Structure formats: C-alpha cells, structure tokens
C-alpha cells in the first residue's frame, strides 16, 4: 500500500466537523487510531472536507494553515484530496437538497469557495502528492433547473474560471490542483453521457496549458453511477475516450433490492431504518430488460402507496438506492458490493495513479441509538477489506 495510486484513502467527512478545532480533534485522535488499526506504520491517505466556516478561518489565519499541515505530517496522514462538494453543514438535520448549495449559476459563492479550497489544498498537500484533487457538484438539480435558460452556460463559465484559477495557482506554487466535477443522480449532469455532452459543448476555449483537460476532470463516485445502473467500466472508458480525465474515484456502495414489490420485509426495513434520513437517497428502478423506468429524488416517496403503485405500473424488477453503505460483506440490507469490488480490482490495475478514496459518510446514521458510537473499528474494517482487493 505504499504507492499513492494503489493506496486506499478515506474521506473524513464521516465525522461531523464544522470548525477547525473539531477537525484538529479528528486529525489528532480519531484518524491516528484508524491509521494504527488499518495501516500500522504506513501513512494514511485522507480526503478532508472544509466547511465554509473552516475556509474563512484558514484564510484569516495563515498560522492555522501551518498548524494543520504540521498535524497532518506529524500524525502520518497524507492529504490527497479535498471534498469541496458541501460548504454548508454536512451533518445538519434535514440536509437534503441543501447539499448542492450554493449553486454554481446563482452567485459567485460556489466559485469563490472552490478557488479558496484549491489554494488551501495546494498549501497543505505533501510534496509527494503531485496532483491533489478536489470534488465539486456537477451542476444543479435537474428537477428545478434543467429547463432554466443559461444554467449550463453559467455553470460552465464558473468552471472555466476555476480552471483559470488552478492554472495561475500552478504558475505561482508549482502545484497542480485538479477540480473533479461529480455526477450525482438528479443533477443536470447525472449520467456519464450527460457529463461527456457537457464537456463537449462547454469545454473552455482556453489557450494551451490552461485548458480544462489539465485542470478539470471527473470525480467518479461508484455508488452514484451504480444507482444509475451504469456499466462502470464502460462509463470510465467513455470518459477517457472523450479526453476527460478521471481525477479521483470515490469507492462507495449502494442498496440493491431484487424484485422489490415482492420483498415486503426489505421495504419495511428501508422504512424503519433508512427512510428518515438527513441525506437525500435518490432511488432508481429498472424493468426486466434492465431499462431505467423509475426515479425518485428521495426514498420516502418510494415507500408510499403511490410510490409502490408507480413502481408496479413501470414494471420495476430491481431497485437501487443512493445510500453509501459500508464496504463490508453481510449487513442488514443487500448491496452492490460485488460490483464495486469487480470494478475497483480492474480499475486499480489499469489506472494505478488515480486516487482511490472510500466515502462512507453514513456511519453515524447506521450506528444511531448506540450511545456515543466508536466509528473507528468499522472504518478500519472497511479499509482492510477494500485493501484486500488490491
């Protein structure tokens, strides 16, 4: 696990840190415990998430940047990526659609936050991480903005300015930061084909080395594309054939229910355990011919009488739910773990330099009711299990 490309990292957005003090606590206490359990004397590759509150504090206090860099180094934590998807409080109650705010097209807030994150990533990543990455949402909600005039153009213009900022950042610091747009079910760019169409239509017409082929790519979240019932290997091949770089892979796992309409015990388990969640749980269904025929932006409507009737009318034979389930065998719900393993094994062999980062941010929900849960054992088990695939 010594090489950057074949190390399994972990996204620390699993911990509800919104301030620098909270983040420092995680880096000094929780993360070292995970490192000892899963990596022993090796470095622990991590992806951090900076809230807007953290970004503002770090910009105002250069000494805090140095302190954070020292903590990462001293605790054997190798920063490979930043999650710049969610500047608002990620673990707030009823987060839902607020996860996509601020939207690219509504103001410059998202652009400024992303550029600030790029600056911080360049300052904090260690020298051996040659091309650190940060991930951002691939546009706005399709439900609300798919037909609104100018949304895609404004999003593309903001991303072009991100690319220009990263080009200037490399000229100033020698560090190249790649911004990976992250498709997600329900966004205007959710399917891989839509991402390719977006790049083909809006690829910034910048000169030479400032083109977005160098600074813009895709953060490929396995769970998201499995919820869409995509062939993962084909999706990646299509992106690369279109000249779109894979900046990072989020290793993640979704719920999968075969023949949901005759699986009342699993639907009841969904209702009891997973439906009332702060996160959106986009749900897709396919028919017997594996054709997508059903979509809901969240899980609760799926489990209503109307939702069940709609699935029956559409002939749904298989259901997948955007819930980042632990990457471990067994468990209370069936998942796509076998598909995730097959893809990761092949991808890691073919693309050893692309960072692989586990993103299971749902541990707190999954352990709710257990007092003050210790997340470390489960996270360490995940890392050991996935590392075994390599």
Order of alpha helices (4+ residues) and beta strands (2+ residues): beta-alpha-alpha-beta-alpha-alpha-beta-alpha-beta-alpha-alpha-beta-alpha-alpha-beta-alpha-alpha-beta-beta-alpha-beta-beta-alpha-beta-alpha-beta-alpha-alpha
